[in-house]
Amino acid sequence: MADESVQVIITTGGTGVTGRDGTPEAIKPLLDNKIEGFGEIFRMISYQEIKTSTIQSRTLAGVAKGTYIFCLPGSSGACQTGWSVIKDQLDSRHRLCNLAQLIPRLTET
């Protein structure tokens, strides 16, 4: 986040409910804005794949100091699901709208 050339950070792992899953607690205090819809959409898609086990995921996304941060679960399947949610949003060609277009405005006050 300190490097202005970094626009997106994607983490994997640590989003579950056990004692060693601390990614949300580490990232939430850094966020200026949360992207609530990311977790909602992730769990909706994940439900189609793993049913109610998706409630164990505390995946999240937000903006910190002008940088998008996406926290995905650690399994390869969950990473693929997460990427399916964010890939179009990080592609400036995606229509109707996308997160990529907002990057220059993320630090507006």
Secondary structure, DSSP 4 states (H G I P E B T S, - for coil): --STT--EEEEES--SSSTT--HHHHHGGG-SEE-HHHHHHHHHHHHHHHGGGGGG---EEEEETTEEEEEE-SSHHHHHHHHHHHTTTT-TT-SS--SGGGGGGTT--
